[in-house]
Amino acid sequence: MVDFDVIVVGAGRAGTAAAYKLAEHGIDVALVERAKEAGMKNVTGGVLYGDVLSELVPEFPDQAPLGRHVVEHNVRILNEGTSIGISYRDPAILDEPNYTIQVGRFDQWFVKKAEEKGAVFIPETTVRDVSQRGEEVLVETDRTGGDLTCKAVVGADGVNTTVGRVAGIRETVRNENVGQSVKHVIDLDKSTINERFNLEPGEGAAYAFEGFPEGVPGLGYFLYTFESSIAVGAVASMSSLEKYGKQGYSGRGTPLYDLLDRFKELKAVKPLVEGGSTTEYQGILVPKYKYSNLPQRYDDRISLVGDAAGLTLNKGFTFRGLDFGIKSGMCAAEAAIGSDQNQDWDSFGQRYDKLLNNSYVMTEMKQHRGIPSVVENEKFFDEYPAVAREVLEHTFSTSGDASGLTWRQALRSLRKRDIKLRGVLADGWKAVRSF
């Protein structure tokens, strides 16, 4: 006799979504979390694209601790003090449930909702080993007498997943497949945020920045507005930090926190972040897999979801991960429900993988599989922005060189950098296909 039908390891969005759906369908489920309470070790924040959560918890916009309803997206390319940007507002998407969230507070609320459905929350418990033994799975923990048995395990324990590694599904994550993200939370009063970002009460904005320092791919910055604060942060691949740190951006490598401090002082950024007090300073590892090298994510009675399965997508102008995690957790729950109905738990992992492959998560990751080759192309972060800067200078400045048509000015700028038109067209085609 097992202790639970399913044990979910990790009380982030992915794990809690699985536990919620399982409990809602009468499956005996435990949600194991190493922290004292949910959300304590979840320091990320961002935009939750909430359509998928609406399927699971329709009432979440009225009950969850959300930030602001995102009504505007901004993308800005930086180059030698110049900011080139696109701002997007569209009445057609205003009804979509997309909100900024601080996931620590959100996770606490989400776990309580899962408990209301019948999930058993077990905090302050670290999983040390997971082993499949015939008709059951043994989950060994750091608690005295705290080992548990179940029919299946859902690993939702982050980018360097313990469940995946001890079960033999995953290897320790490599530098090229992981990134670092750091952020500052800056308190500002509501009226300042509304005025500074041209927002009505309750409205929010999301910003993505690229191009600082010039020529550094795999490095970007973000800014999100909350009710009475903003979050400004940076995210970079570990391989980029290692490579470009050797080029002298800092005497001790390129620590991301140092780059973030310098980013906040840029003329294009400082007016957006100044005047408040920094109340939080946080960092976390994030997965940065390509579609072509996504890790193994299941065994007979074990599935990996969310960050543990590498399910994030950096499009350059937006970052998808929160909703991918929730959807993958729901897929794991559906697989377990099917296994329970058929009394066939040995096919739980395969069933999960099939459901995930048929979901929008894998459809989007496959559709945008060419994005890494674009965001890793140095020309998109140095030469091309410089060309755009020079063309725009000629266009809008009366003191600039106004001779020749705009396209001729662009060609001169390209030739000056020894960039062939054929290469520009090839890079442009790759970018169009990727997005």
C-alpha positions in Angstrom: 0.0 0.0 0.0 1.5 3.3 -1.1 1.4 6.5 0.9 0.1 8.6 -2.1 -0.9 8.0 -5.7 1.4 10.8 -6.9 4.1 12.8 -5.2 5.0 16.2 -6.8 8.4 17.5 -5.9 8.6 21.3 -6.0 5.8 23.8 -5.2 6.4 26.3 -8.0 3.8 27.0 -10.7 4.4 23.8 -12.6 4.3 21.5 -9.6 1.4 23.2 -8.0 -0.6 23.1 -11.2 -0.1 19.4 -11.3 -1.1 18.9 -7.7 -4.2 21.2 -8.1 -5.5 19.3 -11.1 -4.8 15.9 -9.5 -6.5 16.7 -6.3 -9.4 18.2 -8.2 -9.9 14.8 -9.9 -9.7 12.8 -6.7 -6.1 11.6 -7.0 -4.3 11.3 -3.7 -1.4 13.7 -4.1 1.4 15.2 -2.0 3.2 18.4 -2.8 6.7 18.3 -1.3 8.7 21.5 -0.9 12.1 22.1 0.6 11.3 25.6 1.8 9.4 26.4 5.0 6.6 27.7 2.9 5.7 28.0 -0.8 7.4 30.8 -2.6 10.3 31.4 -0.2 12.9 30.1 -2.8 11.1 31.5 -5.9 12.5 34.9 -6.5 11.6 35.4 -10.1 9.0 37.7 -11.4 7.6 38.5 -14.8 4.6 38.3 -17.1 2.2 35.5 -16.6 0.3 34.8 -19.8 -2.7 33.6 -18.0 -5.0 31.9 -20.6 -3.7 28.5 -19.5 -4.2 29.2 -15.8 -7.8 30.3 -16.6 -8.5 26.7 -17.7 -7.4 25.4 -14.3 -8.5 28.2 -12.0 -11.0 30.4 -13.8 -11.3 32.8 -10.8 -7.6 33.5 -10.5 -7.8 37.2 -11.8 -10.1 38.1 -8.9 -8.3 36.1 -6.2 -4.6 35.8 -7.0 -2.0 38.3 -5.7 -1.3 39.8 -9.2 0.7 42.9 -10.1 -0.7 44.9 -13.0 -2.7 43.9 -16.1 -0.2 44.2 -19.0 -1.5 46.5 -21.7 1.8 47.5 -23.3 4.9 45.7 -24.5 8.1 47.6 -25.4 11.2 46.4 -27.2 14.3 48.6 -27.2 17.7 48.1 -28.9 20.5 50.1 -27.4 23.6 51.2 -29.2 26.2 53.8 -28.2 23.7 55.8 -26.2 20.9 55.5 -28.7 17.7 53.7 -28.0 15.6 52.3 -30.9 12.3 51.0 -29.8 8.9 49.6 -30.6 5.9 50.1 -28.4 2.9 47.9 -28.8 -0.6 48.5 -27.4 -3.6 46.8 -29.0 -7.3 46.8 -27.8 -7.6 43.3 -29.2 -5.5 41.8 -26.4 -6.7 44.0 -23.5 -9.1 41.3 -22.4 -6.4 38.6 -22.2 -5.5 37.7 -18.6 -1.8 38.7 -18.8 -0.4 40.1 -15.5 2.9 40.9 -13.9 3.5 38.7 -10.9 6.0 38.3 -8.1 6.0 34.6 -8.0 6.8 34.2 -4.3 3.5 35.7 -3.3 1.7 34.0 -6.2 3.0 30.6 -5.3 1.8 30.9 -1.7 -1.7 31.6 -3.0 -1.6 28.8 -5.6 -0.5 26.2 -3.0 -3.4 27.1 -0.8 -5.8 26.7 -3.7 -4.3 23.2 -4.3 -4.7 22.4 -0.6 -8.4 23.5 -0.8 -8.8 20.9 -3.5 -7.3 18.2 -1.3 -3.6 18.2 -2.0 -1.3 17.5 1.0 1.4 20.1 1.3 4.6 18.9 2.9 7.1 21.8 3.5 10.7 21.8 4.8 11.4 18.5 3.1 14.3 17.9 0.7 14.1 14.9 -1.6 17.4 13.0 -1.7 16.6 10.0 -3.9 13.9 8.6 -6.1 13.8 5.0 -7.2 11.3 2.9 -9.0 10.7 -0.5 -7.4 8.2 -2.7 -9.2 4.7 -1.3 -8.6 5.8 1.7 -6.6 8.3 4.6 -6.4 10.3 5.3 -3.3 10.9 8.9 -2.5 13.7 9.3 0.1 13.8 12.6 2.0 16.0 14.3 4.6 13.4 13.8 7.3 13.8 11.0 9.9 11.2 8.4 8.9 10.1 10.8 6.2 10.5 8.4 3.2 7.4 8.1 1.1 6.0 5.7 -1.5 3.7 6.4 -4.5 2.7 5.2 -7.9 4.3 8.1 -9.8 6.5 11.1 -9.3 6.3 14.6 -10.9 9.7 16.4 -10.7 9.1 20.2 -10.6 12.3 21.0 -8.7 14.0 23.5 -11.0 16.7 23.7 -13.6 19.2 21.4 -11.9 16.5 18.9 -10.9 17.3 16.5 -8.2 14.5 14.1 -9.2 15.8 14.0 -12.8 19.4 13.4 -11.8 18.9 10.7 -9.1 16.4 8.9 -11.3 19.0 8.8 -14.1 16.8 10.8 -16.5 19.0 14.0 -16.5 22.7 14.8 -16.2 23.9 17.8 -14.3 23.1 20.9 -16.4 25.9 22.3 -18.5 26.9 26.0 -18.8 25.6 26.3 -22.4 22.1 25.1 -21.2 21.7 27.4 -18.3 21.5 31.1 -17.7 21.6 33.5 -14.8 19.0 36.1 -14.0 19.3 38.9 -11.4 16.9 41.6 -10.6 16.2 44.7 -8.4 12.8 45.4 -7.0 12.4 49.2 -6.7 9.6 50.8 -4.7 7.8 53.6 -6.4 4.4 55.1 -5.6 1.5 54.2 -7.8 1.1 57.7 -9.2 4.7 57.9 -10.2 4.5 54.6 -12.0 1.3 55.6 -13.8 2.8 58.9 -14.9 6.2 57.6 -15.9 4.9 54.8 -18.0 1.8 56.4 -19.3 -0.5 54.0 -17.5 -4.0 54.1 -16.0 -4.5 52.7 -12.5 -4.1 48.9 -12.6 -2.5 48.9 -16.1 1.0 47.5 -16.5 3.9 47.6 -19.0 6.7 45.2 -19.9 10.0 46.2 -21.4 12.8 44.2 -23.0 16.2 45.7 -23.8 19.0 44.3 -25.9 22.4 45.6 -27.0 24.3 46.6 -23.9 27.3 46.2 -23.9 27.5 46.4 -27.7 28.2 43.1 -29.4 27.2 40.8 -26.6 24.6 38.2 -27.6 22.8 36.0 -25.1 22.4 39.0 -22.7 19.2 41.0 -22.2 17.4 43.2 -19.7 13.8 43.5 -18.6 11.6 45.9 -16.7 8.1 45.1 -15.3 5.7 47.4 -13.5 3.8 46.3 -10.4 1.3 48.1 -8.3 3.8 50.1 -6.2 7.1 48.9 -7.5 9.0 48.0 -10.6 11.4 45.1 -11.2 14.4 45.7 -13.4 16.8 42.8 -14.2 19.2 41.1 -16.5 19.4 37.6 -17.9 22.4 36.0 -19.6 23.7 32.6 -20.7 26.5 31.3 -18.5 28.6 30.8 -21.7 28.2 34.4 -22.7 29.2 35.7 -19.3 32.2 33.5 -19.3 33.2 34.5 -22.9 32.8 38.2 -22.6 34.1 38.5 -19.1 37.5 37.8 -20.6 37.2 40.9 -22.7 37.4 43.2 -19.7 33.9 44.4 -18.9 34.9 43.9 -15.3 38.2 43.2 -13.6 36.8 39.9 -12.2 34.9 38.6 -15.2 31.4 39.9 -16.0 29.3 39.6 -12.9 25.7 40.1 -14.0 24.9 42.3 -11.0 27.6 44.7 -12.1 26.2 44.9 -15.6 22.7 45.5 -14.2 24.0 48.4 -12.1 25.6 49.9 -15.2 22.5 49.3 -17.3 20.4 51.2 -14.8 22.7 54.3 -15.3 22.2 54.4 -19.0 20.5 57.6 -20.3 17.8 55.5 -22.0 17.1 53.6 -18.8 17.8 55.9 -15.8 14.6 58.0 -16.2 12.5 54.8 -15.9 14.1 53.5 -12.7 15.3 56.5 -10.7 13.8 58.0 -7.6 12.8 54.8 -5.7 14.5 52.6 -3.1 15.7 49.1 -3.9 14.0 46.7 -1.5 15.0 43.4 -3.0 18.0 42.0 -4.9 17.6 38.5 -6.2 19.2 36.0 -8.5 18.2 32.6 -10.0 19.4 30.1 -12.6 17.2 29.6 -15.6 17.2 27.0 -18.3 18.3 28.0 -21.8 17.9 24.9 -23.9 17.3 24.8 -27.6 14.5 22.8 -29.1 17.1 20.5 -30.7 18.8 19.6 -27.4 15.9 19.6 -24.9 16.7 17.0 -22.2 15.0 13.7 -21.5 11.9 14.4 -19.4 10.4 11.1 -18.4 10.8 7.5 -17.4 8.2 4.8 -16.7 6.7 6.4 -13.6 8.5 9.7 -13.5 7.9 13.0 -15.4 9.8 16.3 -15.3 7.9 19.6 -15.8 8.6 23.3 -16.0 12.2 24.3 -15.6 13.2 20.7 -14.7 12.3 19.8 -18.3 14.0 22.9 -19.8 10.7 24.4 -20.9 11.4 28.0 -21.5 11.5 30.1 -24.6 13.4 33.4 -24.9 12.1 35.2 -28.0 14.3 38.2 -27.4 11.3 40.5 -26.9 9.5 38.3 -24.5 10.2 35.4 -22.2 7.9 32.4 -21.9 8.3 30.1 -18.9 5.6 30.7 -16.3 2.8 29.6 -18.5 4.9 26.8 -20.0 5.5 25.4 -16.5 1.8 25.5 -15.6 0.8 23.7 -18.9 3.4 21.0 -18.4 2.2 20.4 -14.9 -1.4 20.1 -16.2 -0.1 17.6 -18.8 1.5 15.5 -16.0 -1.7 15.5 -14.1 -3.7 14.4 -17.1 -1.3 11.6 -17.6 -1.6 10.5 -14.0 -5.4 10.6 -14.3 -5.3 8.4 -17.4 -2.9 6.0 -15.7 -5.2 5.8 -12.7 -8.3 5.1 -14.9 -6.4 2.4 -16.8 -4.5 1.1 -13.8 -1.4 1.3 -16.0 1.1 3.4 -14.1 4.1 2.1 -16.0 3.0 4.1 -19.0 2.6 7.3 -17.0 5.9 8.9 -18.4 5.1 8.1 -22.0 1.5 9.3 -21.6 2.8 12.6 -20.2 5.4 13.1 -23.0 2.7 12.5 -25.7 0.4 15.0 -24.0 3.2 17.6 -23.7 4.2 17.1 -27.4 0.7 17.7 -28.5 0.4 20.9 -26.4 1.0 24.5 -27.4 4.2 24.5 -25.4 6.1 22.1 -27.7 4.4 23.6 -30.8 5.8 27.1 -29.9 9.2 25.7 -29.0 9.4 23.9 -32.3 8.0 26.8 -34.3 10.6 29.1 -32.9 13.5 26.7 -32.8 15.6 29.0 -35.0 15.6 31.8 -32.5 18.8 30.8 -30.7 20.8 31.2 -33.9 19.4 34.8 -34.2 20.0 35.8 -30.5 23.5 34.4 -30.6 24.4 36.3 -33.8 26.7 39.2 -32.6 25.7 41.4 -35.6 22.2 41.7 -34.2 23.7 43.3 -31.1 26.3 45.5 -32.6 26.6 46.1 -36.4 23.0 46.1 -37.3 21.8 48.4 -34.5 24.7 50.7 -35.4 23.6 50.8 -39.0 20.0 51.6 -37.9 21.3 54.3 -35.6 23.2 56.0 -38.4 20.3 55.8 -40.8 17.9 57.3 -38.2 20.4 60.0 -37.4 20.5 61.0 -41.1 16.7 60.8 -41.2 15.8 62.9 -38.2 18.8 65.3 -37.8 19.1 68.4 -39.9 22.8 68.6 -39.2 23.5 65.1 -40.4 24.6 63.9 -43.9 21.3 64.1 -45.8 22.8 63.3 -49.2 21.4 60.3 -51.0 18.3 58.2 -50.4 17.8 56.3 -47.2 18.7 53.0 -48.7 21.9 54.3 -50.1 22.8 55.7 -46.7 22.2 52.2 -45.2 24.4 50.6 -47.9 27.2 53.1 -47.1 26.9 52.2 -43.4 27.1 48.5 -44.2 30.1 48.9 -46.4 31.9 50.9 -43.8 31.6 47.8 -41.5 32.5 45.4 -44.3 29.1 43.8 -44.1 27.9 42.2 -47.4 24.3 42.8 -48.5 24.0 39.0 -49.1 24.8 38.4 -45.5 22.2 40.9 -44.3 19.5 39.3 -46.4 20.5 35.8 -45.1 20.4 37.0 -41.5 17.1 38.8 -42.1 15.6 35.7 -43.6 16.7 33.6 -40.6 15.2 36.1 -38.2 11.9 36.3 -40.1 11.6 32.4 -40.2 12.5 32.2 -36.5 9.8 34.6 -35.4 
